[in-house]
């Protein structure tokens, strides 16, 4: 049995922005709220959701301005705005308390929810997530991803001219082979899922996507992690080229009640490389 496809609904957030929200499975325990990475649609979670099974209730939403959610009705695209969106989705789901499951840059949004609503978050699982440390991270820890927000801030000005060629490229028939040979994903990755993630990224409003990335990922430093009260599990890939071991260890030391699991052959894309293991890890922890 599978929890897919999702049941969809529309949810109004604090500024009237209408969000596309989804629910999967049924269960009597508090549900899991999925905080997705900035860019992909739910294809990044599909294999994990299926592995969790129909007896585990999960809830997700498309970030404001991306995929099924409408363009923000206010200028708010910061982490706090996405935090309120996630809480509005859980209010609509009538979930007084819930667990959080985040992947990649969705970590920033999940941490924001956990520290602003500690009474509602029962536990937090972070997959391949970390907080960059700007130029200090680049020169001291060789964290190239620490400069990604700056790159996004520059690239957003060229997004209209980049959107068409990028979209055409990722929809070419040979893209699966390109993804497989890129070296960015592990050999166990589901290539069809990887292509779907890339294509959903390209099909977004690229200018808004880059602006959201710049705002969410670039605005907060790792200092806020000490405010997370929920028990936290960090799942990392030893071969992750985006979230370095030093970034994960920094989270481990800053979050008061945190533990860590490392997948030795895993990259940044653990949800499509080891979905069964990730699901079992999540269920055991929660």
N, C-alpha and C positions, 0 to 999 in steps of 0.2 A: 504493500500500500504506500501511497505517496501523499504528501501535503500539497503538492503542486497540481493545478494552478491556483493562484491566490484569489481570495475574495476582495474585490476592490470597493473603495468608497471615497467620498470627498470630505475633507475636513477644513474648516475655516480656522486660521491661526490668529494671533493677537492683532495683526494689522489688516485682517480681512483677506489675506492671501489664501487662495484655495489650493490645498495640497492633495495629491493623489496618495492614498494610504491603502495598505494591503494587509490581509491577515491570512495565516496558514495554520492548519491543524486545529485541534481542540484539546483542552485539558483543564483540570481543576486547579492546577498550581498557577502562581503568577506567571504571566507571559514573558517572553523575551522580546525586547525592542532591538531591532537591528539598525545600527548606525552605519550607513554605507559610506564608502569612500567618495570623495568629491569627483564626479564624472560618470562612472558606470551606472547602469541601471541594475535591476535585481538579478540579472544573469550572473553576477558575481556571487550571489548567495544560493542559487538554485540547488546546487549539489549538496550543500550543507543542510538546507531546509529539507530536502528529500531524505537525507541521512538521519535527521532528527526525528522524522516520522510524523504521522498524522495525530499522534497523541501528545505532541508538544506544540503548544500554542505560541506562534511567533507573529510579530507585527512589524511592519516596515513602512517607510514613506519615501517618495522622491523628493530630494532637496528642492527648495523653492527656486523656481526658474528653470529647472531641469526635468526632462522627460515628461511625465504626466502632470506635474505641478505647474501652476500658472506662474507667470512672471511676477516678482514681488510687487505688491501694491505700495510699498514704502521703499526707502533707500536701504533698508536693513538687510544685509547679507553676511553679517558677522556671526561668530560662533554662538553668541547669546541668542540671536534670532533663530538659528537652527535648533538650538536647545529648546526654545519655546515652541517651535514647530513640533518637535518630537514629543513634548509633554502634551500638546494639544491632541496629537494622534492617540496618546494613551488615555487621555480624558474621554475621547470619543469611544475608545474601546472599553471604557468603564473599568480600567485597571488602576486601582489605587496604589499598588506597589508592583514592581516589575524588575526584571533583570536586564542588563545591557550587554549587547554583543557588538563589538566594533571591529572594522577592518581598515587598515591603512589610515588615510587622512580622516576617516570617520571617527578616529580616536579623539580628535580635538573636540568634536561635538559631543561624544559620549562623556568625556571628562567634564565638560561644561554642565551637562545634565546631572552627573553624579555629584558635583560640588555645589550646585544650586538647589538640588532637591534630594538631600541625603536621606530624608525620611521616606522617600518613595523608592529609592534604588537599593535592591537587596544584594546585588552582586554585579561585578563588572568583569567581562572577559575581553581582552584586547588582543587582536591578531595582527601581527606585523605593524604595530603602531609605535610611534615615538614622537618626541618633541625636539625639533631642531634647536641649535644654539647659535644661529647666525654665523658671523665671521669667526667667532671663537670656536664654534664647532668645526668650521672648515679647516682652520689652521692648526688647532690642537688635536682634533679627533679625526680629521680627514672626512668629515661628513659633507659630501657634495650636496646631499638633499637639503642641507640647511640653507642653501642659496636658491632653492626652487621658488620660494615666494617672490624673490626679487626677479627671477626670470619670468614668472607668470605676470608680474606687474608690467614688464616690458612687452612681453608677447601679446598681451590683451589688446594693445594698440594696433597690432597687425592682424588680429584675428579675422576680420572680414575677408582679407585677401588669402588667408591660410585655410579657411574653413572648407572651401570647395575642393581644392587639391587634396587635402588631408582626407576628406570624406571619400573621394573617388579612390584614393590609394587603398584604404582599409577595406573597401568593398570589392577589390579585385580578386579574381578566383585564386591567385597564388598566395594570398595573404596568410593562409594557414601554414604554408611552408616557411614563410618569412618569420612568423611568430615562433615556430618550432626551432628555427636555427638562430634566433636572436640571442640566446643564452640568458635571457632574463627570467625564464620559467624553468622549473625542474622537469626531468624526463617523465615523471608520473602525471604531469598536468593533463587535464582534459582539453585538447586543442580546440574543440568546437566551442567550449565554454570560454576559452581565452580569446578567441576571435569575436565572440558575442560581446565580451567586455570591451574590447577595443572598438568595435563598431558602434556600440552604444555611447561610448565616450565621444567618438567623432560625430555622431548624430545630434549631440547637444549643441546649444548655443555656445560656441567656443569662447566668445568674448566674455559672456556672463560666467561661464565655468571658470575661466582664468581669474576673473575678478573675485569670485567666491574663494577660490584657492588662495589667492593673495591675502584676502581679508581673514580667513579662518586660520590658515596655517601660519601666517606671518605675524599675527597679532599677539599671541600669547607665548610666554616662555615656560620652561619646565617648573618654575617656582610654584605654579598653581596646583601641581600634583599633590602637594602636601595637604590640600583641602579635601581630597577624596577620602571619604570615610568607609565606603563599601569594600568588602573583601574583593580582591582583584587578582585575576589570573592573566599573566602575560604569556602569549604563545608566539614564539619567534622562529624564524627560519635561519639556520646557520649560514646559508648562502644568499641571504637577502641583500640586494645591492642598494636598496633605498633606505631601509631602517637598519642601521648598524648595530652590532652587539653592544656598543657603548651607549647608544641611545636607549636600548631596552634596559640595560643595567641601571641607567640613570633613573628611569621610571621605577624600577624595582626598589631602589634605595629611597626614592622620594615619597612613594605612596605608602602610607603607614602599614597597611595589611595586604601585602602583595607577595605573590609567588610566581615562579617562572618555569616554563617548559620550552625546550629547544628541539626543533626537528632538524636533525643533522643534515639531511639532504633537501631541506625545504628552502624555497626562495621567498619572495614577497607575496606569492600567490598561493598560499596554503589552502584557502577555501576551494580551489579547483585542483590542487595537487593531492591533498589528503582529506577530502571531505568527511569520510567515515571516521577517521581518527579525530578530526576537529570536533565533529558532533559528539563523539563519545567523551572527549575531554570536557566539552561544555556541559553535557548532562551530568557527568561525575562531579564536576565542580559546583554546579548550581543545585 
